Amino acid sequence: RADDLKVLLSREDILSLLDIVRRVPAPEDVIHFATSIVRSSRPKSGACPADVKEYLHWGASPRGVQCLIVAGKARAMLHGRHAVAREDILAVAKPVLRHRIIPNYHAEAEGKTTDWIVDRLLRHATGEPEPQARKQTFWDKVRATFRKPNAVAAATA
């Protein structure tokens, strides 16, 4: 019920906190890091990893970089630091980019979510190796066969 709700922060308090967060410094290398993540989300960009490109319809806009930086600044403050770091950008990347990236139909058909795409982008940005691949199943082989050009015609002939 609305009567049970207690006001914790006034409008002025929120605006004051937002002003403080915006004053937190962002080192140049962190800005470049956030920019590279967002740029790599655009499928027509040369920075987009090949394993991600095939699942993207639309990537994040330049506002995605701004939001990554501001969210990273807020996280840095919440963790008692006076400057945003790469770890802050990595921590806020999913919630910030999740709704700014539009997967294509191929991604939906393969069950690739925006979180999966963001994970791949972050691995690419940090140079983290891919997790150990699982053993290929019978159905994986069938799908791979039918992805090849003229595979359907060859299979039905």
Salt bridges, closest charged atoms under 4 A:
ASP3 OD2 - ARG1 NH2 3.32
ASP19 OD2 - ARG23 NH2 2.87
GLU28 OE2 - HIS32 NE2 3.43
ASP51 OD2 - ARG120 NH1 2.81
GLU54 OE1 - HIS106 NE2 3.38
GLU87 OE2 - ARG81 NH2 3.51
ASP88 OD1 - ARG75 NH1 2.71
ASP88 OD2 - ARG81 NH1 2.65
GLU110 OE2 - ARG147 NH2 2.42
ASP115 OD1 - ARG98 NE 2.82
ASP119 OD1 - LYS94 NZ 3.14
GLU128 OE2 - ARG123 NE 3.83
GLU130 OE1 - ARG120 NH1 3.17
GLU130 OE1 - ARG123 NH1 3.70
ASP140 OD2 - ARG134 NH1 2.89
ASP140 OD1 - ARG143 NH2 2.86
